Amino acid sequence: MENNKPINILAIAGSLTSTSSNLNILKAIAKIAPPNVVIVIFQGLDKLPHFNPEIKDPIPTVTRFKQMVKDADGVIFSTPEYAFGVPGVLKNALDWLVFTGELNEKPVAAISASPLYSGGDKALASLLLTLSALGTNMGANSSLSIADIKNKMSGSGEITDNETTPALRAVLTDLITRIVLGSPLI
Ligand SMILES: Cc1cc2nc3c(=O)[nH]c(=O)nc-3n(C[C@H](O)[C@H](O)[C@H](O)COP(=O)(O)O)c2cc1C
C-alpha cells in the first residue's frame, strides 16, 4: 500500500445486543490484526432509518455510514441468524448502499456465528448473496460459519476455542491479501 499507509478495515456486526458474540468476534479479529491494519468497529446500525428508495435528501447517519464504507479498504461482517435470515438492521444497512455503490468492488469477508450447530449458515448464505448483488470482491476464504459459539467464548467475550482463532486469522489474511492485491500501487 502507498507509503506504508495503514490498511483500514471497517467491521460491522449484525447484532445490536451489548453482549453480542458476533461483536466479540470482530473485537477478537481486531486483536489479532497485524500492526499495519486498523480495524474500526462500526457503531450505529440502529441509527439508520428504514431504507426507502424515495428518500432523496441526505440523512446524516446514512451519509456517515456510506462515507465510512467508501473510505474503508475492506469490510468485514459478523452476523447472527434471525429466523433463518440476516437480521433486519444489517439488511437495512446494506440496502442503503445499493444505489450509491459504496461496496462495489470492495474486498469483503463475512462471518456468521450461532449457539446452534448450524452456525447461522442460512444467514451467511443470504448475506453472501446480498454482497454478491452489491458487486463486492470475495475470495475463496471470504466466509466462515461458526457453530456452538457460546462454548467457544468466555463470559467476557474472549475466544477460548483452539480452532476458532486460526479460522478468524485465515479469513482476515484472505481479506488483507485481496486488499493489497487490488491496490493499484503495488
Ligand atoms: C429473534 C431471534 C431469532 C433467532 N433465530 C435464529 C436462527 O434462525 N438461527 C440461529 O442459529 N439462531 C437464531 N437465534 C439465536 C441467535 O443465534 C443467538 O441469540 C445469538 O447469540 C445472536 O447473536 P449475538 O450474540 O451476536 O447477538 C435467534 C435469536 C433471536 C433473538
The ligand as a Tripos MOL2 file, in Angstrom:
@<TRIPOS>MOLECULE
LIG
   31    33     1     0     0
SMALL
NO_CHARGES

@<TRIPOS>ATOM
      1 C1        -35.3070  -13.1300   17.0830 C.3       1 LIG1
      2 C2        -34.2670  -14.2140   17.1040 C.ar      1 LIG1
      3 C3        -34.2490  -15.1730   16.1120 C.ar      1 LIG1
      4 C4        -33.2480  -16.1490   16.0860 C.ar      1 LIG1
      5 N1        -33.2050  -17.0530   15.0690 N.ar      1 LIG1
      6 C5        -32.1420  -17.8700   14.9630 C.ar      1 LIG1
      7 C6        -31.9800  -18.6940   13.8030 C.ar      1 LIG1
      8 O1        -32.7820  -18.7140   12.8970 O.2       1 LIG1
      9 N2        -30.8630  -19.4560   13.7330 N.ar      1 LIG1
     10 C7        -29.9040  -19.4680   14.7310 C.ar      1 LIG1
     11 O2        -28.9100  -20.1470   14.5770 O.2       1 LIG1
     12 N3        -30.0570  -18.7170   15.8510 N.ar      1 LIG1
     13 C8        -31.1450  -17.9230   15.9840 C.ar      1 LIG1
     14 N4        -31.2780  -17.1270   17.0730 N.ar      1 LIG1
     15 C9        -30.3070  -17.2440   18.1730 C.3       1 LIG1
     16 C10       -29.0860  -16.3810   17.9130 C.3       1 LIG1
     17 O3        -28.1890  -17.1110   17.0890 O.3       1 LIG1
     18 C11       -28.4080  -16.0550   19.2440 C.3       1 LIG1
     19 O4        -29.2730  -15.2530   20.0160 O.3       1 LIG1
     20 C12       -27.0800  -15.3640   19.0130 C.3       1 LIG1
     21 O5        -26.3710  -15.3370   20.2110 O.3       1 LIG1
     22 C13       -27.2650  -13.9630   18.4890 C.3       1 LIG1
     23 O6        -26.0150  -13.4240   18.1290 O.3       1 LIG1
     24 P1        -25.3130  -12.3080   19.0060 P.3       1 LIG1
     25 O7        -24.7770  -12.9970   20.2360 O.co2     1 LIG1
     26 O8        -24.2140  -11.7780   18.1370 O.co2     1 LIG1
     27 O9        -26.3300  -11.2580   19.3530 O.co2     1 LIG1
     28 C14       -32.2730  -16.1650   17.1220 C.ar      1 LIG1
     29 C15       -32.3110  -15.1950   18.1270 C.ar      1 LIG1
     30 C16       -33.2830  -14.2280   18.1200 C.ar      1 LIG1
     31 C17       -33.2690  -13.1680   19.2000 C.3       1 LIG1
@<TRIPOS>BOND
     1     1     2 1
     2     2     3 ar
     3     2    30 ar
     4     3     4 ar
     5     4     5 ar
     6     4    28 ar
     7     5     6 ar
     8     6     7 ar
     9     6    13 1
    10     7     8 2
    11     7     9 ar
    12     9    10 ar
    13    10    11 2
    14    10    12 ar
    15    12    13 ar
    16    13    14 ar
    17    14    15 1
    18    14    28 ar
    19    15    16 1
    20    16    17 1
    21    16    18 1
    22    18    19 1
    23    18    20 1
    24    20    21 1
    25    20    22 1
    26    22    23 1
    27    23    24 1
    28    24    25 2
    29    24    26 1
    30    24    27 1
    31    28    29 ar
    32    29    30 ar
    33    30    31 1
@<TRIPOS>SUBSTRUCTURE
     1 LIG1         1 GROUP 0 **** ****
